[in-house]
């Protein structure tokens, strides 16, 4: 997803500006300050050919949003056998733009590939293309690569366009380059570095790694300074992304003392301990000199006013917590002070929208985040008709109901919901819901009627676009092989993260291959804090990886609050997600995506939000 600022600024370059650019496009490749000859054969005059096949009417129709008429004009021109390469490239480009305008991005991608192939085959160099043609080609690349999730190609396009872009657009392009790189796993960034021989893109991808391999602001800044010493002539040296440009002010405003309020006793002590260990792991991983003190909120009668006053009297410049939702409202009456407070839970959105003080921020692990992102991607990527298979546990039934509600809100159709009570019954339940049994019965009846056996393969139902799996690992491990066996045509299977074993090292022992799911980046990408959690789990109580990750990100977000306040469009990569701050002072998380293979969890790129329609 593009960051807010680039989305607002870049329509001049992409969609909104397309009309302005096309108004200057009559013969895209022809109006160039050279001899007007094709570089391939030198026989055909470009100017003379384009007079015969004038493109101005087609461009005018497209400019006026008369897409049907423009398409008919293109088809008429393509029937001519003697089209020269210039006309072929221009027709393919225009056809691609028309398809993209109608959100047919797969077909638009084919026209884009055709355009690029013609240019390469006939030796057109970038510096020989007119400015208008280059801009429109860039527009088509951006729309196609964004919609088809080709993140590396999209990033390369932004990098390539930066040099020739107007100065007023360059800041937005830089932010898009940075945003795209932060969506790529570190191994992908390294692959891109090795793949590019040119120094400009190589420098960009190395810059992207300064953040992916740091996690904490001070380490990120140190990596950034090393990059600057290695790349003094790179475009990003003088025009860095906002997140990097504002790192110094974030470090200058680090709180000298932090008070953390967690339930370290009582029924929620395990949860509080997990968050505490995450905070300490992040603190010791950084070079921060901030002092951290912990306050127990686990008692039955907790006086938050008293704890707040005590923390402030002891010099706290940042307060993190509380974790318990029941204590959040107590903070409203005391939060109108100068000390920033980062709550580790969320108020109900409809109850406190106007009541939250300006120095109070909300961050937590809202279960709804996963269900929302899971259903949105499945709906946009796979289709409309889904089967929901869930366990019979209270968790399974409750989340199946929530997914069904969200699916219908997205104009989807729940074909059926079916429960599986135990792994042993999964095979028969799946066979029944996929209508395999009826297929077998029909074959037996027909064979009996004809008096002879018939060659036969059972057929499963054909009215599904995808399947949602809401079950614990044991049942999921039985359901997925049953689906593989009974489905004639493969259907994508999306699952909740709880369907995946908690220990990522055990994934390869489960038969979950092909499942798509979203989860905390902590569980999908490598990070320096996982060994710390494993060490704690060996020595003490088994801690929740989610709450541990919450503690890691809480300390990082808390120390960057001033940076977020001054630059609300930035996003940082955390262990719980890609984190941003919305207008309600709620931190939002974009989860990571993966698919299961024989080797384990393989990261997937996030699905872009701007271009993909509901199918």
Backbone torsions as a table, in degrees:
resi	resn	phi	psi	omega
1	UNK	NA	135.3	177.9
2	UNK	-74.4	147.3	179.5
3	UNK	-68.8	162.8	-172.1
4	UNK	-58.8	-46.9	-175.1
5	UNK	-62.4	-47.3	178.0
6	UNK	-60.8	-37.3	-179.5
7	UNK	-61.9	-36.4	-178.6
8	UNK	-75.9	-33.7	-173.0
9	UNK	-87.8	-30.8	-166.3
10	UNK	-85.7	-8.4	175.3
11	UNK	-55.0	-25.5	176.4
12	UNK	-60.6	-32.8	-177.4
13	UNK	-92.0	-29.0	-170.9
14	UNK	-105.8	-84.6	-167.7
15	UNK	-91.7	-56.6	-177.9
16	UNK	-61.9	-36.0	-178.6
17	UNK	-80.4	-6.9	-178.2
18	UNK	-60.0	-40.0	179.6
19	UNK	-61.7	-42.7	-179.7
20	UNK	-63.8	-41.7	-179.6
21	UNK	-67.0	-41.1	-176.5
22	UNK	-70.9	-21.1	179.1
23	UNK	-64.4	-22.3	178.4
24	UNK	-95.5	-1.8	-173.5
25	UNK	-96.5	107.7	170.4
26	UNK	-112.1	-59.8	174.4
27	UNK	-123.3	94.4	-167.0
28	UNK	-55.5	-48.2	-175.5
29	UNK	-88.3	-15.0	-170.9
30	UNK	-81.5	-36.1	-173.6
31	UNK	-83.9	70.4	179.6
32	UNK	-127.1	153.2	-173.7
33	UNK	-81.7	47.7	174.7
34	UNK	-124.9	-158.5	-174.2
35	UNK	-79.1	-2.3	176.6
36	UNK	78.3	4.2	-178.5
37	UNK	-93.8	149.0	174.0
38	UNK	-68.5	135.9	-179.5
39	UNK	-72.3	-11.6	-173.5
40	UNK	-83.5	-47.5	-174.2
41	UNK	-123.5	-21.8	177.6
42	UNK	69.9	7.8	-174.8
43	UNK	-97.5	-35.6	-172.1
44	UNK	-100.3	129.2	176.5
45	UNK	-75.2	122.8	179.5
46	UNK	-60.0	-45.6	-176.9
47	UNK	-62.2	-41.7	-178.7
48	UNK	-68.6	-40.2	-179.9
49	UNK	-63.7	-43.0	-176.7
50	UNK	-72.9	-20.5	172.2
51	UNK	-68.9	-37.9	178.6
52	UNK	-67.7	-39.1	-178.9
53	UNK	-120.0	76.8	-174.7
54	UNK	-70.0	124.3	-178.3
55	UNK	-88.9	-9.6	-174.8
56	UNK	-58.0	-40.9	179.2
57	UNK	-61.4	-40.2	-179.4
58	UNK	-65.5	-44.4	178.7
59	UNK	-63.4	-38.5	-179.5
60	UNK	-64.9	-41.6	178.1
61	UNK	-62.5	-42.4	179.3
62	UNK	-66.7	-39.7	-180.0
63	UNK	-61.8	-32.7	179.7
64	UNK	-91.9	13.2	178.6
65	UNK	62.5	25.1	174.9
66	UNK	-92.5	69.4	-169.7
67	UNK	-67.3	-35.5	179.8
68	UNK	-63.7	-46.6	179.9
69	UNK	-65.6	-38.4	179.0
70	UNK	-63.7	-40.7	179.3
71	UNK	-63.8	-42.0	178.5
72	UNK	-62.2	-39.9	178.3
73	UNK	-62.6	-42.0	179.3
74	UNK	-63.6	-43.1	179.8
75	UNK	-62.5	-39.2	178.0
76	UNK	-62.3	-43.6	-178.9
77	UNK	-67.3	-36.9	-177.1
78	UNK	-69.6	-17.1	177.1
79	UNK	-73.8	-14.5	-179.0
80	UNK	-78.1	129.3	-172.5
81	UNK	-77.6	-22.9	-171.7
82	UNK	-103.3	30.4	177.0
83	UNK	-64.3	130.3	178.2
84	UNK	-80.4	164.9	-176.7
85	UNK	-56.4	-34.6	178.6
86	UNK	-60.5	-49.1	-179.6
87	UNK	-65.6	-39.1	178.7
88	UNK	-60.3	-46.9	-178.8
89	UNK	-64.6	-41.7	-178.6
90	UNK	-67.6	-39.6	177.5
91	UNK	-64.0	-43.0	179.7
92	UNK	-63.6	-40.9	179.4
93	UNK	-63.0	-48.1	-179.4
94	UNK	-64.7	-41.5	177.5
95	UNK	-61.6	-40.0	177.5
96	UNK	-62.1	-42.1	178.9
97	UNK	-65.8	-38.7	177.5
98	UNK	-63.3	-43.2	179.8
99	UNK	-66.1	-40.2	178.4
100	UNK	-65.0	-37.9	178.0
101	UNK	-60.7	-32.4	178.7
102	UNK	-94.1	12.0	175.5
103	UNK	62.6	28.1	174.4
104	UNK	-98.9	75.2	-167.1
105	UNK	-75.2	-29.2	178.0
106	UNK	-65.7	-44.2	177.7
107	UNK	-68.7	-37.3	177.0
108	UNK	-61.4	-36.3	178.1
109	UNK	-63.7	-35.4	177.8
110	UNK	-66.4	-39.7	177.6
111	UNK	-68.3	-36.1	175.4
112	UNK	-62.2	-45.8	178.4
113	UNK	-61.3	-38.1	178.4
114	UNK	-64.8	-43.0	178.3
115	UNK	-60.0	-48.3	-178.5
116	UNK	-64.3	-37.2	179.5
117	UNK	-64.7	-42.2	179.0
118	UNK	-62.9	-44.9	-179.6
119	UNK	-61.8	-42.3	-179.3
120	UNK	-70.0	-41.3	-176.3
121	UNK	-65.2	-31.8	-176.9
122	UNK	-104.4	14.0	168.3
123	UNK	73.7	26.1	178.4
124	UNK	-76.5	121.4	175.2
125	UNK	-87.6	156.9	-177.7
126	UNK	-58.8	-37.5	-176.2
127	UNK	-76.1	-3.9	178.1
128	UNK	-100.7	-5.5	178.6
129	UNK	-85.8	145.4	178.1
130	UNK	-69.0	159.2	-179.2
131	UNK	-61.7	-41.7	-177.9
132	UNK	-64.2	-43.7	179.8
133	UNK	-64.0	-44.0	-180.0
134	UNK	-60.3	-43.2	-179.6
135	UNK	-65.0	-42.7	179.3
136	UNK	-68.7	-35.3	175.7
137	UNK	-64.6	-40.6	176.9
138	UNK	-62.9	-42.8	178.4
139	UNK	-57.7	-45.2	-178.6
140	UNK	-66.2	-41.5	177.6
141	UNK	-58.4	-46.5	-176.6
142	UNK	-62.3	-44.2	-178.3
143	UNK	-67.8	-42.8	-178.7
144	UNK	-69.3	-48.2	-177.0
145	UNK	-67.4	-33.4	177.0
146	UNK	-66.2	-46.6	-174.2
147	UNK	-72.9	-28.4	-177.6
148	UNK	-101.4	11.0	171.5
149	UNK	64.2	32.4	176.4
150	UNK	-93.0	77.3	-167.7
151	UNK	-66.3	-39.6	-179.6
152	UNK	-65.6	-43.9	178.4
153	UNK	-65.8	-36.8	177.6
154	UNK	-63.6	-44.3	178.9
155	UNK	-63.1	-43.1	177.4
156	UNK	-59.7	-38.0	179.6
157	UNK	-65.1	-44.6	178.0
158	UNK	-61.7	-43.2	-180.0
159	UNK	-60.6	-44.8	-178.6
160	UNK	-64.9	-33.6	-175.8
161	UNK	-81.4	-15.5	-172.2
162	UNK	-61.6	-43.0	-173.9
163	UNK	-62.5	-40.5	-175.3
164	UNK	-93.0	-2.9	-177.2
165	UNK	-74.5	150.8	174.2
166	UNK	-58.8	149.6	-178.6
167	UNK	-58.3	-31.3	-178.5
168	UNK	-68.6	-20.7	-178.7
169	UNK	-98.1	-11.2	-170.5
170	UNK	-68.2	-35.2	178.4
171	UNK	-60.5	-43.7	179.8
172	UNK	-65.2	-38.6	179.5
173	UNK	-65.8	-41.8	177.5
174	UNK	-58.3	-43.3	-179.8
175	UNK	-65.0	-35.3	177.3
176	UNK	-68.8	-41.3	176.7
177	UNK	-57.9	-48.3	-178.0
178	UNK	-64.5	-44.5	-180.0
179	UNK	-60.1	-43.4	-180.0
180	UNK	-65.7	-41.7	-178.9
181	UNK	-64.5	-34.4	-178.6
182	UNK	-73.1	-12.0	175.0
183	UNK	-87.5	-9.9	-178.3
184	UNK	-93.0	138.9	172.8
185	UNK	-62.7	157.6	-177.4
186	UNK	-57.9	-38.2	-178.7
187	UNK	-65.7	-32.9	177.1
188	UNK	-67.9	-41.3	177.3
189	UNK	-61.1	-40.7	178.5
190	UNK	-65.3	-40.6	178.0
191	UNK	-61.3	-40.9	178.8
192	UNK	-65.5	-38.5	176.7
193	UNK	-59.4	-44.7	-178.5
194	UNK	-71.0	-30.9	-176.1
195	UNK	-73.6	-31.2	-174.9
196	UNK	-91.9	126.8	175.9
197	UNK	-86.2	-29.6	-179.1
198	UNK	-70.8	142.0	-175.2
199	UNK	-70.2	-33.2	-176.3
200	UNK	-60.5	-57.9	178.2
201	UNK	-65.3	-34.5	179.1
202	UNK	-60.1	-41.6	179.0
203	UNK	-65.5	-37.6	178.6
204	UNK	-62.6	-47.1	-177.1
205	UNK	-68.2	-32.3	174.9
206	UNK	-67.4	-35.6	176.0
207	UNK	-63.3	-39.8	178.6
208	UNK	-59.7	-33.2	-179.7
209	UNK	-70.8	-20.8	-179.9
210	UNK	-60.9	-29.2	179.9
211	UNK	-91.1	-43.1	-176.0
212	UNK	-61.1	-30.5	-176.0
213	UNK	-101.4	13.4	-175.2
214	UNK	-113.5	-54.6	-178.0
215	UNK	73.5	-44.6	-176.9
216	UNK	-102.9	149.0	-173.1
217	UNK	-59.6	-42.5	-176.7
218	UNK	-67.8	-39.7	177.0
219	UNK	-69.2	-36.8	177.1
220	UNK	-62.1	-43.5	-179.7
221	UNK	-65.1	-39.9	178.2
222	UNK	-63.2	-43.7	176.8
223	UNK	-62.5	-38.9	-180.0
224	UNK	-64.4	-40.5	178.6
225	UNK	-64.8	-37.4	176.0
226	UNK	-64.0	-42.3	178.2
227	UNK	-60.2	-43.6	-179.1
228	UNK	-61.7	-36.2	177.9
229	UNK	-69.7	-27.6	180.0
230	UNK	-86.9	-21.9	-174.1
231	UNK	-130.6	61.6	-176.4
232	UNK	-69.6	-18.1	-177.8
233	UNK	-106.3	8.7	-178.4
234	UNK	-78.6	147.3	179.6
235	UNK	-55.9	-32.8	-178.0
236	UNK	-76.7	-10.3	178.5
237	UNK	-63.9	-44.2	-179.7
238	UNK	-96.3	-10.4	-178.4
239	UNK	-137.3	66.0	-175.2
240	UNK	-77.5	162.1	174.8
241	UNK	-60.7	153.7	-177.1
242	UNK	-57.3	-40.3	-178.7
243	UNK	-58.5	-40.3	179.5
244	UNK	-79.0	-37.5	-178.1
245	UNK	-63.7	-31.2	-176.4
246	UNK	-98.4	6.2	178.2
247	UNK	-59.5	-41.5	179.7
248	UNK	-57.2	-42.0	-179.8
249	UNK	-69.1	-29.8	176.2
250	UNK	-67.0	-41.0	-179.5
251	UNK	-71.8	-33.4	178.8
252	UNK	-68.0	-27.6	-176.7
253	UNK	-98.7	16.2	179.1
254	UNK	-59.9	133.6	177.9
255	UNK	-68.1	138.2	179.3
256	UNK	-78.0	-26.1	179.1
257	UNK	-139.3	133.9	-177.7
258	UNK	-122.9	130.6	175.4
259	UNK	-106.2	128.0	-178.3
260	UNK	-116.6	125.6	-176.5
261	UNK	-111.6	108.4	-174.7
262	UNK	-136.2	154.8	173.9
263	UNK	-77.6	97.8	-178.5
264	UNK	-99.1	3.4	174.3
265	UNK	-142.8	170.3	178.9
266	UNK	82.6	-164.6	-173.2
267	UNK	-68.6	-22.6	-179.3
268	UNK	-103.5	18.1	-176.9
269	UNK	-61.7	-38.3	179.8
270	UNK	-62.4	-41.2	178.0
271	UNK	-64.2	-45.7	179.2
272	UNK	-62.1	-39.2	179.1
273	UNK	-64.6	-39.4	179.0
274	UNK	-62.0	-45.9	178.6
275	UNK	-64.3	-42.4	180.0
276	UNK	-59.4	-44.7	-179.5
277	UNK	-65.9	-35.6	176.2
278	UNK	-65.1	-42.4	178.1
279	UNK	-61.4	-44.8	-179.1
280	UNK	-67.0	-39.3	178.6
281	UNK	-61.7	-43.4	178.8
282	UNK	-67.3	-39.9	-178.8
283	UNK	-63.0	-44.6	-178.3
284	UNK	-74.4	-22.9	176.7
285	UNK	-72.7	-28.0	-179.4
286	UNK	-87.9	176.2	176.0
287	UNK	-104.7	16.1	-177.4
288	UNK	-64.2	143.0	177.1
289	UNK	-100.1	10.7	178.7
290	UNK	-63.5	143.2	174.6
291	UNK	-94.8	139.1	-179.1
292	UNK	-119.5	130.3	174.6
293	UNK	-124.0	146.1	-176.4
294	UNK	-112.6	139.4	178.4
295	UNK	-121.2	131.0	-176.5
296	UNK	-82.8	123.9	176.5
297	UNK	-112.4	23.4	-174.0
298	UNK	-89.2	-3.5	-179.4
299	UNK	-73.1	168.5	-179.9
300	UNK	-72.7	-37.4	179.4
301	UNK	-116.6	92.2	-176.5
302	UNK	-100.2	124.1	178.0
303	UNK	-97.4	94.6	-176.8
304	UNK	-66.5	-32.4	176.7
305	UNK	-60.0	-43.7	-179.0
306	UNK	-66.2	-44.0	179.3
307	UNK	-64.0	-39.6	179.4
308	UNK	-62.3	-48.6	-179.0
309	UNK	-62.4	-39.4	179.2
310	UNK	-63.4	-43.9	-179.5
311	UNK	-62.2	-43.1	-179.6
312	UNK	-66.3	-41.3	179.2
313	UNK	-63.1	-30.1	178.7
314	UNK	-83.9	3.6	173.7
315	UNK	96.5	14.9	-179.2
316	UNK	-63.9	130.2	175.6
317	UNK	-106.7	-3.3	175.4
318	UNK	-152.1	135.6	175.4
319	UNK	-117.9	128.0	177.1
320	UNK	-112.0	126.5	-178.9
321	UNK	114.3	178.2	3.0
322	UNK	-79.7	173.5	179.5
323	UNK	-91.4	-35.3	-175.9
324	UNK	-72.0	130.5	179.2
325	UNK	-61.4	-31.9	-178.1
326	UNK	-64.9	-22.6	-177.9
327	UNK	-94.6	-6.4	-175.2
328	UNK	-61.6	-44.0	-175.3
329	UNK	-66.6	-23.8	176.1
330	UNK	-64.6	-26.2	-177.9
331	UNK	-77.1	-18.7	-178.2
332	UNK	-65.2	-36.0	-175.9
333	UNK	-78.7	-14.6	-177.4
334	UNK	-118.5	1.8	-172.3
335	UNK	-85.8	-2.8	-177.9
336	UNK	-85.8	54.0	178.0
337	UNK	-123.7	-174.8	-177.6
338	UNK	-84.2	-18.3	-176.9
339	UNK	-78.9	127.2	177.6
340	UNK	-69.6	142.0	178.7
341	UNK	-125.1	126.7	175.4
342	UNK	-109.4	103.5	177.7
343	UNK	-73.0	147.8	179.7
344	UNK	-104.4	36.5	176.3
345	UNK	-164.8	178.3	-176.0
346	UNK	-120.7	141.7	167.7
347	UNK	-73.4	154.2	168.3
348	UNK	-59.9	129.5	-172.5
349	UNK	-58.9	-35.4	-174.1
350	UNK	-84.3	-4.4	-175.1
351	UNK	-102.0	-25.3	-170.9
352	UNK	-130.3	17.3	-174.0
353	UNK	-54.8	-39.4	-176.4
354	UNK	-99.3	-2.4	-171.5
355	UNK	-104.0	-9.3	-175.3
356	UNK	-77.4	123.1	179.1
357	UNK	-64.4	161.0	-173.6
358	UNK	-69.8	-17.4	-178.9
359	UNK	-102.3	15.3	-178.3
360	UNK	-116.6	126.3	-176.2
361	UNK	-123.4	152.3	-176.5
362	UNK	-120.5	132.2	178.8
363	UNK	-149.6	135.0	-179.7
364	UNK	-170.1	-173.3	179.1
365	UNK	-107.1	74.4	-179.9
366	UNK	-71.3	118.5	179.5
367	UNK	-56.7	-28.2	-178.3
368	UNK	-64.2	-24.5	-179.7
369	UNK	-57.6	-46.3	-177.8
370	UNK	-66.5	-46.8	-177.6
371	UNK	-63.2	-38.1	179.2
372	UNK	-64.6	-48.7	-178.1
373	UNK	-70.2	-33.0	177.7
374	UNK	-64.4	-48.4	-178.0
375	UNK	-70.6	-37.1	-179.7
376	UNK	-63.2	-45.8	-179.1
377	UNK	-67.9	-44.4	-179.2
378	UNK	-60.5	-41.1	-178.4
379	UNK	-66.1	-42.8	-176.5
380	UNK	-80.1	-28.0	-173.4
381	UNK	-94.3	-35.1	-170.3
382	UNK	-108.4	-35.7	-179.6
383	UNK	144.1	-159.6	-168.6
384	UNK	-107.1	-35.6	-170.3
385	UNK	-98.5	119.9	-177.1
386	UNK	-127.0	149.9	169.5
387	UNK	-107.0	132.5	178.9
388	UNK	-108.2	119.7	176.3
389	UNK	-110.2	125.1	-175.9
390	UNK	-138.0	161.6	175.9
391	UNK	-78.7	168.4	-178.4
392	UNK	-93.3	5.0	177.4
393	UNK	-70.3	159.0	176.8
394	UNK	-54.9	-40.1	178.0
395	UNK	-61.9	-46.0	-178.4
396	UNK	-62.0	-46.0	-179.4
397	UNK	-65.9	-43.4	-177.9
398	UNK	-62.8	-45.6	-177.5
399	UNK	-74.7	-29.5	173.8
400	UNK	-63.5	-40.1	178.0
401	UNK	-64.2	-43.1	179.9
402	UNK	-65.5	-40.1	178.3
403	UNK	-65.0	-41.4	178.7
404	UNK	-61.1	-42.1	179.0
405	UNK	-63.1	-46.3	179.5
406	UNK	-64.0	-37.3	-179.1
407	UNK	-63.3	-42.2	179.2
408	UNK	-69.5	-33.0	175.6
409	UNK	-64.7	-26.6	177.8
410	UNK	-91.1	17.6	179.2
411	UNK	62.6	32.4	175.2
412	UNK	-97.3	167.9	-179.9
413	UNK	-119.4	123.3	173.7
414	UNK	-88.7	104.9	-178.1
415	UNK	-63.3	-41.6	178.1
416	UNK	-169.0	153.8	171.2
417	UNK	-117.9	133.7	-177.1
418	UNK	-135.6	141.0	-178.4
419	UNK	-105.5	143.1	175.1
420	UNK	-119.1	120.3	-173.2
421	UNK	-86.6	-26.1	-179.0
422	UNK	-155.9	155.9	-177.8
423	UNK	-57.2	-35.4	-175.8
424	UNK	-64.4	-24.6	-177.5
425	UNK	-95.1	-3.0	-174.1
426	UNK	-60.5	-41.9	-175.5
427	UNK	-60.5	-49.1	-177.9
428	UNK	-69.7	-37.9	179.6
429	UNK	-63.3	-44.3	-179.8
430	UNK	-65.1	-42.1	178.6
431	UNK	-59.6	-40.8	-179.2
432	UNK	-68.4	-45.3	-176.5
433	UNK	-69.6	-28.0	178.5
434	UNK	-87.0	3.1	174.4
435	UNK	68.4	23.7	178.4
436	UNK	-68.7	-37.8	-179.2
437	UNK	-58.6	-44.2	179.7
438	UNK	-64.2	-35.2	178.1
439	UNK	-63.3	-40.6	178.8
440	UNK	-67.2	-42.7	179.7
441	UNK	-62.3	-40.6	179.2
442	UNK	-62.8	-38.8	178.7
443	UNK	-65.3	-41.2	179.6
444	UNK	-64.3	-42.1	-180.0
445	UNK	-63.5	-43.4	-179.3
446	UNK	-67.4	-39.2	178.5
447	UNK	-63.7	-40.3	179.5
448	UNK	-66.2	-39.3	-179.4
449	UNK	-65.9	-39.3	-177.9
450	UNK	-85.6	-15.1	177.6
451	UNK	77.6	20.0	178.1
452	UNK	-155.5	151.0	178.9
453	UNK	-69.8	146.8	-178.8
454	UNK	-113.6	143.2	171.3
455	UNK	-62.7	132.1	-167.5
456	UNK	-155.3	138.5	168.0
457	UNK	-128.2	124.3	-178.7
458	UNK	-57.5	143.2	179.3
459	UNK	-110.9	137.3	175.9
460	UNK	-95.2	166.7	-177.2
461	UNK	-59.7	149.8	-174.0
462	UNK	-112.2	12.4	-172.9
463	UNK	-104.9	26.3	-178.1
464	UNK	-117.8	136.0	171.8
465	UNK	-95.4	-28.5	-177.9
466	UNK	-163.3	170.6	177.9
467	UNK	-129.8	136.1	174.5
468	UNK	-103.7	127.2	-178.9
469	UNK	-112.8	118.2	-178.1
470	UNK	-123.7	85.6	-174.2
471	UNK	-155.9	158.8	175.7
472	UNK	-72.1	163.1	-173.1
473	UNK	-53.7	-39.3	-177.9
474	UNK	-60.3	-46.6	179.3
475	UNK	-74.0	-39.7	177.7
476	UNK	-58.6	-37.8	-179.3
477	UNK	-67.8	-21.1	176.0
478	UNK	-92.4	-34.1	-176.9
479	UNK	-70.9	-44.6	-174.1
480	UNK	-61.7	-45.6	175.7
481	UNK	-62.3	-34.3	177.7
482	UNK	-64.7	-39.5	176.7
483	UNK	-64.1	-43.7	179.3
484	UNK	-59.2	-36.5	-176.3
485	UNK	-75.1	-41.7	-170.8
486	UNK	-90.6	-23.9	-177.6
487	UNK	-77.9	124.8	177.1
488	UNK	-72.3	-47.5	176.4
489	UNK	-107.5	135.1	-179.1
490	UNK	-62.7	137.0	177.9
491	UNK	-122.9	131.2	-179.5
492	UNK	-61.0	139.8	179.9
493	UNK	-117.1	118.9	177.1
494	UNK	-104.8	137.6	-175.7
495	UNK	-133.1	157.3	172.5
496	UNK	-73.8	156.1	-179.0
497	UNK	-64.5	-23.2	179.0
498	UNK	-69.7	-16.0	176.6
499	UNK	-74.4	-15.6	-178.1
500	UNK	-94.9	138.3	-180.0
501	UNK	-54.6	140.5	-179.5
502	UNK	-61.4	-35.6	176.5
503	UNK	-89.2	110.5	-175.2
504	UNK	-62.3	-21.9	179.3
505	UNK	-71.3	-12.9	-178.8
506	UNK	-95.7	-5.3	-175.3
507	UNK	-57.0	-41.4	-176.9
508	UNK	-65.0	-16.4	179.9
509	UNK	-86.2	-7.1	-179.8
510	UNK	-106.1	147.7	-178.7
511	UNK	-92.4	72.4	-176.5
512	UNK	-116.8	16.4	-173.6
513	UNK	-54.8	131.8	177.6
514	UNK	96.9	-13.4	-179.1
515	UNK	-67.5	139.9	176.3
516	UNK	-108.4	135.9	-179.4
517	UNK	-157.0	162.1	174.6
518	UNK	-117.5	150.0	-174.7
519	UNK	-159.8	178.0	173.9
520	UNK	-63.1	138.0	175.2
521	UNK	-53.5	-29.0	176.4
522	UNK	-47.5	-40.3	-174.5
523	UNK	-91.5	-10.4	-175.6
524	UNK	-109.7	-41.7	-179.1
525	UNK	-104.2	156.0	176.4
526	UNK	-69.7	149.2	176.2
527	UNK	-156.2	157.7	-173.8
528	UNK	-77.1	-4.8	-173.9
529	UNK	-96.7	-13.9	-177.7
530	UNK	-60.8	-42.6	177.1
531	UNK	-59.5	-34.1	179.7
532	UNK	-64.8	-41.5	178.4
533	UNK	-65.8	-42.3	-180.0
534	UNK	-63.2	-36.5	178.3
535	UNK	-65.6	-44.3	178.0
536	UNK	-61.2	-42.7	-177.9
537	UNK	-65.9	-29.9	177.9
538	UNK	-73.2	-34.8	-172.1
539	UNK	-93.0	-27.0	-174.4
540	UNK	-133.9	-132.8	-176.2
541	UNK	-85.2	152.1	176.6
542	UNK	-73.9	119.2	-174.5
543	UNK	-100.2	153.0	175.0
544	UNK	-70.3	124.4	179.1
545	UNK	-64.3	-32.2	179.6
546	UNK	-66.1	-44.9	179.8
547	UNK	-71.3	-34.2	174.0
548	UNK	-60.4	-47.1	178.4
549	UNK	-63.0	-36.1	176.4
550	UNK	-59.0	-42.1	177.8
551	UNK	-64.6	-40.7	178.0
552	UNK	-58.7	-48.7	-177.2
553	UNK	-73.5	-29.8	-179.1
554	UNK	-61.9	-43.3	-178.5
555	UNK	-68.8	-34.6	179.7
556	UNK	-72.7	-44.9	178.2
557	UNK	-63.2	-44.3	-178.4
558	UNK	-58.4	-40.0	-179.5
559	UNK	-77.9	-11.4	179.7
560	UNK	-107.2	11.1	-174.7
561	UNK	-55.8	-42.5	-179.8
562	UNK	-63.9	-36.5	177.9
563	UNK	-65.0	-42.0	177.5
564	UNK	-66.0	-40.6	-178.6
565	UNK	-62.5	-40.7	-177.0
566	UNK	-83.2	-22.4	-177.3
567	UNK	-135.0	74.7	-172.5
568	UNK	-65.4	-10.2	-178.6
569	UNK	-88.5	-7.4	-176.2
570	UNK	-74.6	157.4	174.5
571	UNK	-133.8	140.9	176.9
572	UNK	-120.4	149.6	178.9
573	UNK	-87.3	115.9	179.4
574	UNK	-112.8	-178.8	178.1
575	UNK	-82.3	-16.9	177.5
576	UNK	-99.5	-6.1	-179.5
577	UNK	152.6	178.0	172.3
578	UNK	-85.6	118.5	-162.6
579	UNK	-105.6	135.1	176.8
580	UNK	-138.8	163.2	-179.4
581	UNK	-111.5	127.4	179.8
582	UNK	-94.6	-178.8	-175.3
583	UNK	-69.6	-15.3	-179.8
584	UNK	-96.0	12.5	-179.5
585	UNK	63.3	31.9	173.8
586	UNK	-107.9	128.8	175.7
587	UNK	-81.2	129.6	-179.5
588	UNK	-105.3	150.7	-178.7
589	UNK	-122.5	128.6	170.5
590	UNK	-99.1	116.3	-175.4
591	UNK	-75.0	163.7	176.8
592	UNK	-90.1	156.3	-179.7
593	UNK	-119.1	148.8	178.8
594	UNK	-151.4	163.9	170.2
595	UNK	-127.6	152.4	-177.9
596	UNK	-92.9	130.8	174.2
597	UNK	-125.7	-176.7	178.5
598	UNK	-64.3	-25.2	-180.0
599	UNK	-85.5	-9.4	-178.4
600	UNK	121.7	-151.0	-178.2
601	UNK	-81.2	125.1	178.7
602	UNK	-112.1	121.5	-176.9
603	UNK	-61.1	145.0	172.9
604	UNK	-115.7	154.6	175.9
605	UNK	-74.7	148.9	177.1
606	UNK	-66.6	150.6	178.7
607	UNK	-81.0	126.3	178.9
608	UNK	-64.6	151.7	-175.1
609	UNK	-99.1	-24.8	-168.4
610	UNK	-73.8	-40.1	-166.8
611	UNK	-104.2	-27.1	-172.0
612	UNK	-78.2	118.2	178.0
613	UNK	-82.8	169.4	170.5
614	UNK	-69.9	137.5	-178.6
615	UNK	-84.6	NA	NA
